Amino acid sequence: MKIPSSELRIQICYQQASSSYKIQMAEVGGLAKTMVQAMHLLENQLVEKLWVLKVLQHLSTSEVNCTLMMKAQAASGICAHLNDPDPSGQVLFRSSEILWNLLEKSSKEEIIQQLSNFECLLALKEVFKNLFMRGFSHYDHQLRNDILVITTIIAQNPEAPMIECGFTKDLILFATFNEVKSQNPLVKGLKLSNSYEDFELKKLLFNIIVILCKDLPTTQLLIEGKVVLALFTYVKKPEKHKIIEWSAAQHEELQLHAIATLSSVAPLLIEEYMSCQGNARVLAFLEWCESEDPFCSHGNSFHGTGGRGNKFAQMRYSLRLLRAMVYLEDKTINTDLCEKGAIQQMIGIFKNIISKPNEKEEAIVLEIQSDILLILSGLCEHHIQRKEIFGTEGVDIILHVMKTDPKKLQSGLGHNVLLFSTLDSIWCCILGCYPSEDYFLEKEGIFLLLDLLALNQKKFCNLILGIMVEFCDNPKTAAHVNVWRGKKNQTAASLLIKLWRKEEKELGVKRDKNGKIIDTKRPLFTSFQEEQKIMPLPANCPSIAVMDVAENIRAKIYAVLDKLDFENLPGLSTEDFVTLCIIHRYLDFKIGEIWNEIYEEIKLEKLRPVSTDQKILDTITTASENIGKMVASLQSEMIESQARQDVQNEQKAYAKIQATHKQRELANKSWENFVARTSNAKMLKKAKRLQEKAIESSRYIKRPQNAILHQTDIKGLNTTVPSGPVVTVKSTPARLIGGPLADTELALKKLPIRGGAFQKVKAVKTVDEPKKSIPTSYTLETF
């Protein structure tokens, strides 16, 4: 190839051989690298250059050859000559194909680095402009889009001089000239059709704007290009009978893509967003999304997922845009949103969604609900008046989410994200507003929080406990917490102490089998703290002991229990009380731990405190250790007391068992005696004598005068068991009552003084007696 003979060079490229041999020898012999190097010799020789490019195009289908070409800097060499004169157009076609293969089959990062230079980007810019302005064939449009995709990949490198070469400015112009009229000669008279290639171009231009805006110097170019205004032309409901250049499906997809692009661009251009009345446009669009206005959504493309036949996709991306703007915490934007009724509108959308459940698109609906709650959190945080606007309706939607079946949290559809958003809303929209707090308590919100805490999912515990700490400032909260009962009648205090034990187990804190303190000098030390050596730190840097407070839930559990009053916690076992001793002294232990760190840092820095300071340090250290010993002693007493109680309970249980067995033995013996009396006449007589003797011994020895003696035994009775009262009841004879046709009127009758059976007597007329029939009365003879 180095011999200056055109015929020889062409023959080398044209030489016939089997495909497998060519591939093998090309890879082993480094042909690809040689051909790349030969390109430098053929800058002005178009025919040979085209043959070499054709060979490189074939060679670039192999990963081995692509790696060799990458090492030979093929990407930059080929890209720099994209715009060389070529009447056939093959140079651009074959070069772009080679660049595609290099990006796919070798190190993408290295190829991007090779292409991220001024010369390559300038060549790409000129090629793209030429194809954009003068390309009319289907082939030209495809090649134009391919060049734009390669440019998009290069633009991901923040070091690429996109602005310096003027490519960024031209791309912004091409992306917006259809929506914002421009007098720039580059786009004068240009118009995009609704062909597939032009439609793809429009989406690629939106996409590259998102990538370019990550480079902050691009912001000024976005302002000059009126990008926000151009994108907002898509944020409106479809206008009937209006002719647009795109089909309905294409317009819908571009609309969604434009709103998604705004979510990245608008937060960088706040003034432009507000000058375009961004909040009003988005809220009006959301109002249309919520309305019953008939709209046949196609649900095509990535952005249209879940939006077929509904407006969920439009609502989803509009809420993303609002969320991005709200979380800038810009006072002007958030105030404007609240003045336009955004809080009430968000609550209304949420209530409308939950009133019409859609299981088919559940994942999209859950995302929409999460974004609504995050927007409300951003608007209401630190603003009491906005929390009051959130009010009871807002609390109701939060309670609705908290009642979700816990099994759904593991479904992967987004229930856990929604729950996180809900907890954030409690923190930002309810806490600090006393009417909302009281309503939340009244609707058993604390019960729902504790139910979630009882699920024992670590990702939620920290946030829930933080909310509990804040809620406990409300004097009504403690009663609700103490009333709550979980599974197996578990109390809130017991649950919190159980979480403390679990947390300490995970942190590797030293405790014995009964949960008692082992190291009285460092009772809260975790395994991580033991592994980390104490190092002198600046005063503004938190030490390991201080960081420990924020990195686990122990401090929050202590704060909640402290506000509930350690002395009156219901439903605790001895094990719980043993742990509670440590929790009660958490603050003292932590203070002592920090002072120990200070003491150790002083030693490491080889400083010697003055005698007074040394004495104070020693006193603090000793006091902290004494507290640890006191707690350990108290724990030992509790454990011993419980052990004694367990022994007593065991003895009571054994005594009960013994009494049961004794009673059973007596019953068996009684039965045996009964059987003996019924089968043995001598035993029966003996029992009879014993019975009579017992009866006689129970009587008075001295009888009172005029006492009537009643015989208590029944003559001729052959039993030895006590006899009960025997009553014989017989029907009253008919002769006494006069038969079935006798007078049956009810009234007072004069009762005979004598005793005896029922007897018919004459009626006695009384004073002022009412004129009614008087029934027959009867007297009862005493039996």
VEXMISE-773355 format. One record per residue (C-alpha): chain; residue number from 1; x, y, z. Coordinates in steps of 0.1 Angstrom, whole numbers, plus 5000, padded with zeros to 4 digits. Each point is the difference from the previous one (the first is absolute). Last residue first. Layout:
// residues N
A,NUM,X,Y,Z
...
***
This chain:
// residues 783
A,783,4013,4706,6028
A,782,4982,5032,5007
A,781,4966,5001,4985
A,780,4995,5027,4974
A,779,4969,5020,4998
A,778,4980,5007,4968
A,777,4984,5029,4983
A,776,4972,5001,4974
A,775,4999,5028,4976
A,774,4981,5033,5004
A,773,4984,5014,4969
A,772,5003,5037,4997
A,771,4982,5030,5013
A,770,5029,5015,5019
A,769,4999,4996,5038
A,768,4996,5032,5018
A,767,4999,4981,5033
A,766,5005,4962,4997
A,765,4976,4972,4992
A,764,5011,4966,5012
A,763,4999,4971,4976
A,762,4988,4967,5012
A,761,5025,4973,5007
A,760,5015,4971,4979
A,759,5025,4979,5019
A,758,5037,4994,4993
A,757,5014,4976,5025
A,756,5003,5005,5037
A,755,5005,5028,5024
A,754,4974,5019,5020
A,753,4997,5037,4997
A,752,4980,4999,4968
A,751,5010,5025,4973
A,750,4974,5026,4990
A,749,5003,5003,4962
A,748,5017,5028,4979
A,747,4993,4997,4964
A,746,5007,4979,4969
A,745,4971,4985,4981
A,744,5002,4963,4996
A,743,4965,4988,5011
A,742,4998,4963,4995
A,741,4996,4984,4965
A,740,5033,4979,5002
A,739,4991,4983,5033
A,738,4989,5015,5033
A,737,5034,5007,5015
A,736,4998,4977,5030
A,735,4981,4972,4983
A,734,5025,5000,4972
A,733,5027,4987,5024
A,732,5032,5021,5001
A,731,5028,4982,4981
A,730,5027,4984,5021
A,729,5034,5012,5011
A,728,5022,4978,5022
A,727,5029,5018,5017
A,726,5032,4981,5013
A,725,5027,5020,5018
A,724,5035,4984,4997
A,723,5012,4969,5017
A,722,5037,4998,5011
A,721,5018,4969,4987
A,720,5000,4967,5020
A,719,4969,4985,4984
A,718,4976,4973,5014
A,717,4972,5023,5011
A,716,4975,4982,5023
A,715,4993,5031,5020
A,714,5010,5033,4986
A,713,5024,5020,5021
A,712,4995,5036,5011
A,711,4974,4995,5027
A,710,4989,5034,5012
A,709,5003,5010,5036
A,708,4978,5029,5012
A,707,5017,5021,5026
A,706,4980,5010,5030
A,705,5032,5002,5020
A,704,5033,5002,4982
A,703,5019,4967,4994
A,702,5033,4994,5017
A,701,5022,4976,4981
A,700,4994,5019,4967
A,699,5003,4977,4970
A,698,5031,4994,4978
A,697,5011,4970,5020
A,696,4967,4982,4992
A,695,5003,5006,4962
A,694,5036,4987,5001
A,693,4990,4969,5019
A,692,4971,4994,4976
A,691,5024,5003,4971
A,690,5026,4977,5016
A,689,4973,4974,5006
A,688,4988,5002,4965
A,687,5035,4996,4986
A,686,5004,4969,5021
A,685,4967,4986,4988
A,684,5011,5006,4964
A,683,5034,4985,5005
A,682,4983,4969,5015
A,681,4976,4998,4971
A,680,5028,5000,4974
A,679,4993,5009,4963
A,678,4984,5035,5003
A,677,5022,5010,5029
A,676,5032,4988,4983
A,675,4991,5020,4968
A,674,4996,5031,5020
A,673,5032,4995,5018
A,672,5019,4995,4967
A,671,4984,5032,4986
A,670,5011,5020,5030
A,669,5036,4986,4996
A,668,5000,5011,4963
A,667,4987,5034,5009
A,666,5026,5003,5028
A,665,5028,4990,4975
A,664,4988,5026,4975
A,663,5000,5026,5026
A,662,5035,4991,5009
A,661,5011,5001,4963
A,660,4984,5035,4996
A,659,5017,5012,5032
A,658,5034,4988,4987
A,657,4995,5018,4967
A,656,4991,5032,5018
A,655,5030,4996,5023
A,654,5022,4995,4969
A,653,4986,5031,4984
A,652,5005,5020,5032
A,651,5036,4987,5002
A,650,5006,5011,4964
A,649,4986,5034,5007
A,648,5022,5003,5030
A,647,5031,4989,4980
A,646,4991,5025,4972
A,645,4996,5028,5026
A,644,5034,4992,5013
A,643,5015,5001,4965
A,642,4981,5033,4993
A,641,5015,5015,5032
A,640,5034,4988,4989
A,639,4997,5016,4965
A,638,4986,5032,5015
A,637,5028,5002,5026
A,636,5026,4993,4973
A,635,4986,5028,4978
A,634,5002,5024,5030
A,633,5037,4990,5004
A,632,5007,5006,4963
A,631,4983,5034,5002
A,630,5021,5009,5030
A,629,5032,4988,4984
A,628,4993,5020,4969
A,627,4991,5031,5020
A,626,5033,4995,5019
A,625,5019,4999,4967
A,624,4985,5034,4990
A,623,5008,5014,5034
A,622,5036,4988,4998
A,621,5005,5015,4966
A,620,4985,5033,5010
A,619,5021,5002,5032
A,618,5032,4991,4981
A,617,4993,5027,4975
A,616,4992,5026,5028
A,615,5032,4991,5018
A,614,5020,5003,4968
A,613,4984,5034,4993
A,612,5010,5012,5035
A,611,5035,4986,4997
A,610,5007,5016,4966
A,609,4995,4977,4971
A,608,5031,4983,4984
A,607,5000,4998,4962
A,606,5016,4972,4981
A,605,4976,5003,4971
A,604,4992,4964,5005
A,603,4993,5006,5037
A,602,4977,5029,4993
A,601,4982,4979,4974
A,600,4995,4973,5026
A,599,4985,5024,5025
A,598,4976,5015,4974
A,597,4989,4966,4990
A,596,4993,4991,5036
A,595,4980,5032,5003
A,594,4980,4989,4970
A,593,4993,4966,5016
A,592,4990,5016,5033
A,591,4974,5021,4982
A,590,4987,4970,4981
A,589,4997,4980,5033
A,588,4981,5028,5017
A,587,4977,5004,4970
A,586,4993,4963,4998
A,585,4992,4997,5037
A,584,4963,4991,4996
A,583,5008,4978,4970
A,582,5024,4979,5021
A,581,4975,4995,5028
A,580,4973,4993,4973
A,579,5020,4970,4988
A,578,4996,4983,5034
A,577,4964,5012,5002
A,576,4993,4983,4966
A,575,5015,4967,5012
A,574,4979,5002,5031
A,573,4969,5004,4978
A,572,4983,5032,4991
A,571,4963,5006,4993
A,570,4995,5036,5011
A,569,5026,5028,5003
A,568,4995,5023,5029
A,567,5034,5008,5014
A,566,5018,5006,4968
A,565,4978,5029,4991
A,564,4985,5001,4964
A,563,5023,5029,4991
A,562,5030,4980,5012
A,561,4988,4969,4981
A,560,4999,5020,4967
A,559,5034,5017,5005
A,558,5017,4967,5010
A,557,4986,4983,4969
A,556,5012,5029,4979
A,555,5036,4998,5014
A,554,5001,4962,4994
A,553,4990,5003,4964
A,552,5034,4998,4983
A,551,5023,5023,4980
A,550,4991,5033,5016
A,549,5011,4993,5036
A,548,5030,4979,4987
A,547,5013,5032,4983
A,546,5006,5015,5035
A,545,5020,4970,5013
A,544,5020,4999,4968
A,543,5010,5036,5003
A,542,4982,5029,4982
A,541,5024,5024,4982
A,540,4997,5037,5009
A,539,5025,4997,5029
A,538,5027,4985,4977
A,537,5007,4963,5006
A,536,5025,4981,5020
A,535,4996,4963,4992
A,534,4984,4972,5020
A,533,5005,4966,4983
A,532,4971,4985,4982
A,531,4995,4963,5006
A,530,4985,5005,5035
A,529,4976,5026,4986
A,528,4989,4976,4973
A,527,4993,4973,5026
A,526,4977,5024,5018
A,525,5007,5017,5033
A,524,4969,5008,5021
A,523,5012,4987,5034
A,522,5035,5014,4997
A,521,5014,5001,5036
A,520,4975,4975,5013
A,519,5009,4974,4974
A,518,4977,4970,5005
A,517,4966,5017,5003
A,516,4971,4975,5004
A,515,4979,4987,4972
A,514,4993,4966,5018
A,513,5024,4981,4977
A,512,5028,5026,5006
A,511,5003,5033,4980
A,510,5027,5014,4979
A,509,4988,5022,4972
A,508,5004,4985,4965
A,507,4981,5026,4981
A,506,4975,4973,4987
A,505,4994,4988,5035
A,504,4997,5036,5013
A,503,4973,5006,4974
A,502,4981,4969,5008
A,501,5000,5009,5037
A,500,4988,5035,4993
A,499,4973,4987,4977
A,498,4987,4978,5029
A,497,5001,5030,5023
A,496,4978,5019,4976
A,495,4975,4972,4996
A,494,4998,4995,5038
A,493,4993,5037,5004
A,492,4973,4999,4973
A,491,4982,4971,5016
A,490,4998,4964,4987
A,489,4966,4983,5005
A,488,5011,4969,4981
A,487,5002,5022,4968
A,486,4998,5037,5006
A,485,4983,5021,5026
A,484,4997,5038,5001
A,483,4987,5016,5032
A,482,5034,5013,5011
A,481,5007,5017,4967
A,480,4965,5017,4999
A,479,5004,5013,5036
A,478,5035,5013,4992
A,477,4988,5019,4969
A,476,4976,5024,5017
A,475,5028,5022,5015
A,474,5014,5008,4965
A,473,5038,4999,5003
A,472,4997,4963,4995
A,471,4992,5007,4963
A,470,5036,5012,4994
A,469,5015,4968,5015
A,468,4975,4978,4981
A,467,5009,5016,4967
A,466,5037,4992,5006
A,465,4990,4965,5010
A,464,4981,4996,4967
A,463,5030,5012,4980
A,462,5025,4978,5017
A,461,4978,4969,4999
A,460,4990,5001,4963
A,459,5031,4985,4984
A,458,5004,4976,5029
A,457,4967,4982,4994
A,456,4988,4988,5034
A,455,4964,4997,4990
A,454,4993,5013,5035
A,453,5010,5035,4988
A,452,4973,4999,4974
A,451,4974,4991,5027
A,450,5015,5027,5022
A,449,4994,5026,4973
A,448,4964,4987,4995
A,447,4993,5003,5037
A,446,5014,5035,5000
A,445,4976,5009,4972
A,444,4970,4989,5020
A,443,4976,5024,4983
A,442,5000,5022,5032
A,441,5038,5001,4999
A,440,5001,5013,4965
A,439,4973,5025,5008
A,438,5020,5012,5030
A,437,5031,5003,4979
A,436,4981,5019,4973
A,435,4986,5024,5025
A,434,5034,5004,5016
A,433,5020,5008,4968
A,432,5036,4994,5010
A,431,5001,4965,4985
A,430,4973,4996,4973
A,429,5014,5010,4966
A,428,5038,4995,5002
A,427,5004,4970,5023
A,426,4967,4983,4991
A,425,5009,5007,4963
A,424,5034,4983,5004
A,423,4982,4969,5014
A,422,4977,5000,4970
A,421,5029,5003,4975
A,420,5017,4971,5017
A,419,4967,4980,4998
A,418,4997,5008,4963
A,417,5036,4988,4994
A,416,4990,4967,5018
A,415,4969,4996,4979
A,414,5020,5003,4968
A,413,4990,4970,4980
A,412,5027,4977,5015
A,411,4974,4979,5018
A,410,5019,5001,5033
A,409,4980,5029,5015
A,408,4968,4983,4988
A,407,5001,4976,5030
A,406,4996,5029,5023
A,405,4964,5006,4988
A,404,4996,5037,4996
A,403,4985,5019,5030
A,402,5028,5025,5000
A,401,4989,5011,4965
A,400,4965,5009,5011
A,399,5014,5017,5031
A,398,5020,5023,4978
A,397,4970,5007,4978
A,396,4979,5009,5031
A,395,5028,5023,5014
A,394,4998,5021,4968
A,393,4962,5004,5003
A,392,5005,5009,5037
A,391,5022,5030,4993
A,390,5024,5006,4971
A,389,4989,5036,5002
A,388,5011,5000,5037
A,387,5033,4985,4989
A,386,5003,5029,4975
A,385,4995,5025,5028
A,384,5025,4983,5022
A,383,5028,5002,4974
A,382,5033,4982,5009
A,381,4992,4971,4975
A,380,4967,5005,4983
A,379,5011,5004,4964
A,378,5027,4973,4999
A,377,4978,4976,5019
A,376,4971,5006,4976
A,375,5022,4994,4970
A,374,5013,4968,5016
A,373,4964,4988,5007
A,372,4991,5006,4963
A,371,5031,4983,4988
A,370,4992,4969,5020
A,369,4964,4999,4988
A,368,5012,5002,4963
A,367,5025,4972,5006
A,366,4973,4978,5016
A,365,4977,5007,4970
A,364,5028,4990,4975
A,363,5006,4967,5019
A,362,4963,4992,5003
A,361,4993,5003,4963
A,360,4978,4969,4998
A,359,4988,5003,5036
A,358,4983,5033,4994
A,357,4981,5013,5030
A,356,4976,5028,4994
A,355,4993,5017,5034
A,354,5038,4998,5007
A,353,5007,5021,4969
A,352,4974,5026,5007
A,351,5013,5005,5035
A,350,5035,5005,4988
A,349,4990,5025,4973
A,348,4980,5019,5026
A,347,5029,5001,5024
A,346,5023,5013,4972
A,345,4974,5027,4990
A,344,4996,5012,5036
A,343,5038,5004,5004
A,342,5004,5015,4966
A,341,4974,5028,5006
A,340,5016,5027,4978
A,339,5013,5018,5030
A,338,5017,4968,5012
A,337,5018,4997,4966
A,336,5011,5036,5000
A,335,5014,4997,5035
A,334,5019,4969,4990
A,333,5015,5016,4969
A,332,5010,5033,5016
A,331,5014,4983,5031
A,330,5023,4977,4981
A,329,5003,4967,5019
A,328,5014,4984,4969
A,327,4979,4971,5011
A,326,4969,5016,4987
A,325,5013,5003,4965
A,324,5011,4963,4997
A,323,4967,4989,5016
A,322,4980,5021,4975
A,321,5018,4984,4970
A,320,4995,4966,5014
A,319,4963,5008,5005
A,318,4998,5010,4963
A,317,5017,4967,4991
A,316,4975,4978,5018
A,315,4970,5020,4991
A,314,5008,4997,4962
A,313,5007,4963,5004
A,312,4968,4994,5021
A,311,4978,5016,4974
A,310,4980,4969,4990
A,309,4995,4976,4970
A,308,5036,4989,5000
A,307,5020,5018,5026
A,306,5018,4972,5018
A,305,5033,5007,4982
A,304,4997,5032,4979
A,303,5035,5012,5008
A,302,5016,4968,4986
A,301,4981,5001,4968
A,300,4963,4997,4991
A,299,4971,5005,5025
A,298,4975,5008,4972
A,297,4978,5024,5021
A,296,4964,5004,4988
A,295,4988,5030,5019
A,294,4965,5007,5011
A,293,4999,5029,5026
A,292,4992,4984,5033
A,291,5024,5023,5018
A,290,5031,4990,5019
A,289,5024,5005,4972
A,288,4983,5033,4991
A,287,5006,5013,5035
A,286,5036,4988,4997
A,285,5004,5021,4969
A,284,4986,5030,5018
A,283,5024,4993,5029
A,282,5030,4997,4976
A,281,4991,5032,4981
A,280,4994,5021,5032
A,279,5033,4988,5015
A,278,5020,5008,4968
A,277,4987,5035,4995
A,276,5025,5004,4972
A,275,5018,5027,5020
A,274,5001,4976,5030
A,273,5018,4973,4980
A,272,5023,5025,4984
A,271,5010,5013,5034
A,270,5005,4965,5014
A,269,5023,4988,4972
A,268,5020,4972,5015
A,267,4970,4983,5016
A,266,4982,5003,4966
A,265,5025,4979,4980
A,264,4999,4966,5016
A,263,4962,4998,5007
A,262,4995,5019,4968
A,261,5014,4971,4980
A,260,4974,4976,5015
A,259,4973,5025,4990
A,258,5014,5001,4965
A,257,5002,4962,4998
A,256,4963,4997,5011
A,255,4989,5025,4974
A,254,5022,4985,4973
A,253,4983,4966,5006
A,252,4965,5016,4999
A,251,5009,5019,4968
A,250,5012,4968,4983
A,249,4968,4981,5010
A,248,4978,5028,4988
A,247,5020,5004,4967
A,246,5024,5029,4998
A,245,4999,5032,4980
A,244,4970,5013,5018
A,243,4966,5011,4987
A,242,4977,5012,5028
A,241,4964,4986,4999
A,240,5001,4993,5038
A,239,5028,5013,5021
A,238,5019,4973,5020
A,237,5006,5011,5036
A,236,5031,5020,5007
A,235,5036,4994,5008
A,234,5014,4997,4964
A,233,5006,5037,4995
A,232,5018,4998,5034
A,231,5030,4984,4983
A,230,5006,5030,4977
A,229,4996,5025,5029
A,228,5025,4981,5021
A,227,5025,4998,4970
A,226,5000,5037,4993
A,225,5033,4996,4980
A,224,5016,5029,5019
A,223,4990,4984,5034
A,222,5013,4966,4989
A,221,5033,5016,4988
A,220,5004,5017,5034
A,219,4995,4967,5018
A,218,5026,4981,4979
A,217,5027,5012,5024
A,216,4984,4977,5026
A,215,5008,4967,4982
A,214,4971,4978,5010
A,213,4979,5019,4975
A,212,5017,4983,4971
A,211,4987,4965,5009
A,210,4964,5012,5003
A,209,5004,5020,4968
A,208,5013,4968,4983
A,207,4967,4982,5007
A,206,4978,5027,4986
A,205,5021,5000,4969
A,204,4997,4962,4998
A,203,4963,5002,5003
A,202,4998,5025,4971
A,201,5023,4979,4979
A,200,4978,4969,5005
A,199,4970,5019,4987
A,198,5020,5012,4971
A,197,5010,4964,4991
A,196,4965,4987,5005
A,195,4985,5026,4976
A,194,4978,5026,5015
A,193,5018,5027,4981
A,192,5025,5026,5014
A,191,5001,5034,4986
A,190,5029,5022,4989
A,189,4994,5033,4983
A,188,5025,5019,5021
A,187,5016,4975,5023
A,186,5037,5008,4995
A,185,4992,5036,4991
A,184,4990,5007,5037
A,183,4969,5021,5000
A,182,4984,4977,5026
A,181,4964,4991,5008
A,180,4996,4980,5032
A,179,4982,4966,4997
A,178,5016,4987,4967
A,177,5033,5017,5006
A,176,5005,4983,5034
A,175,5021,4969,4995
A,174,5020,5014,4970
A,173,5009,5031,5020
A,172,5011,4980,5030
A,171,5021,4978,4978
A,170,5017,5030,4984
A,169,5009,5016,5033
A,168,5014,4967,5013
A,167,5022,4995,4969
A,166,5017,5033,5003
A,165,5035,4985,5002
A,164,5005,5015,5035
A,163,4966,4989,5012
A,162,5005,4963,4992
A,161,5036,4999,5012
A,160,4998,4964,5015
A,159,5012,5000,5036
A,158,4965,4993,5014
A,157,4999,4967,4981
A,156,4964,4992,4994
A,155,5002,5022,4969
A,154,5019,4973,4983
A,153,4970,4976,5002
A,152,4977,5027,4987
A,151,5023,5008,4971
A,150,4999,4963,4990
A,149,4962,5001,5001
A,148,5000,5032,4979
A,147,5022,4985,4974
A,146,4976,4970,4998
A,145,4971,5024,4996
A,144,5016,5018,4971
A,143,5009,4966,4983
A,142,4963,4990,5002
A,141,4989,5034,4986
A,140,5025,4998,4972
A,139,4989,4964,4990
A,138,4963,5011,4999
A,137,5010,5027,4976
A,136,4998,5038,5007
A,135,5032,5009,5017
A,134,5008,5037,4994
A,133,4994,5017,5034
A,132,5002,4971,5025
A,131,5026,4981,4979
A,130,5023,5030,4997
A,129,4995,5010,5036
A,128,5008,4964,5012
A,127,5032,4998,4978
A,126,5012,5034,5012
A,125,4994,4992,5037
A,124,5016,4966,4997
A,123,5032,5015,4985
A,122,5001,5027,5027
A,121,4995,4973,5026
A,120,5030,4980,4986
A,119,5023,5031,4998
A,118,4991,5013,5035
A,117,5006,4968,5018
A,116,4978,4975,5018
A,115,5002,4973,4973
A,114,5029,4982,5016
A,113,4985,5002,5035
A,112,4967,4986,4986
A,111,5020,4971,4985
A,110,5017,4994,5033
A,109,4968,5000,5020
A,108,4983,4976,4975
A,107,5028,4975,5003
A,106,4996,4978,4969
A,105,4971,4983,4982
A,104,4971,5024,5002
A,103,5018,5034,4998
A,102,5024,4987,4973
A,101,4971,4985,4980
A,100,4982,5033,4999
A,99,5032,5019,4991
A,98,5005,4975,4971
A,97,4965,5005,4987
A,96,5004,5038,5002
A,95,5032,4998,4979
A,94,4983,4977,4974
A,93,4971,5024,4994
A,92,5021,5032,5002
A,91,5027,4987,4976
A,90,4974,4985,4977
A,89,4984,5032,4990
A,88,5010,4995,4964
A,87,5010,5037,4994
A,86,5024,4999,5029
A,85,5017,5031,5013
A,84,5011,4995,5037
A,83,4974,5006,5026
A,82,5004,4967,5019
A,81,5038,5005,5001
A,80,5004,5008,5037
A,79,4977,4970,5008
A,78,5023,4975,4984
A,77,5032,5011,5018
A,76,4982,5005,5033
A,75,4984,4966,5000
A,74,5030,4981,4986
A,73,5024,5010,5028
A,72,5022,4969,4993
A,71,4991,4985,5034
A,70,4963,5003,4990
A,69,5007,4982,4967
A,68,5016,4971,5018
A,67,4970,4998,5024
A,66,4977,5001,4970
A,65,5019,4972,4983
A,64,4997,4978,5030
A,63,4962,5009,5004
A,62,4994,4990,4964
A,61,4974,5018,4978
A,60,5026,5028,4996
A,59,5019,4980,4974
A,58,4972,5003,4975
A,57,4999,5038,5004
A,56,5037,5002,5001
A,55,5002,4983,4966
A,54,4974,5024,4986
A,53,5019,5030,5015
A,52,5032,4987,4983
A,51,4982,4998,4966
A,50,4986,5035,5004
A,49,5034,5014,5009
A,48,5015,4983,4969
A,47,4974,5018,4978
A,46,5002,5033,5018
A,45,5037,5006,4999
A,44,5006,5034,5018
A,43,5001,4987,5036
A,42,5014,4966,4990
A,41,5032,4997,5021
A,40,4983,5007,5033
A,39,4975,4972,4992
A,38,5029,4975,4999
A,37,5002,5001,5038
A,36,4964,4989,5003
A,35,5008,4972,4974
A,34,5029,4988,5021
A,33,4980,4999,5032
A,32,4973,4980,4983
A,31,5025,4976,4985
A,30,5014,4990,5034
A,29,5013,4967,4988
A,28,4980,4978,5023
A,27,4967,5018,4995
A,26,5003,5005,4963
A,25,5014,4965,4996
A,24,4970,4984,5017
A,23,4974,5022,4983
A,22,5015,4995,4965
A,21,5004,4963,5005
A,20,4964,4996,5011
A,19,4988,5020,4970
A,18,5019,4981,4974
A,17,5025,5021,4979
A,16,4998,5024,4970
A,15,5024,5030,4998
A,14,4980,5032,4995
A,13,5017,5021,5028
A,12,5034,4989,4989
A,11,4990,5006,4963
A,10,4990,5036,5008
A,9,5033,5008,5016
A,8,5019,4984,4971
A,7,4981,5020,4974
A,6,5004,5033,5018
A,5,5038,4996,5003
A,4,5018,5022,5025
A,3,5014,4971,5020
A,2,4990,5004,5037
A,1,4970,4977,4995
***
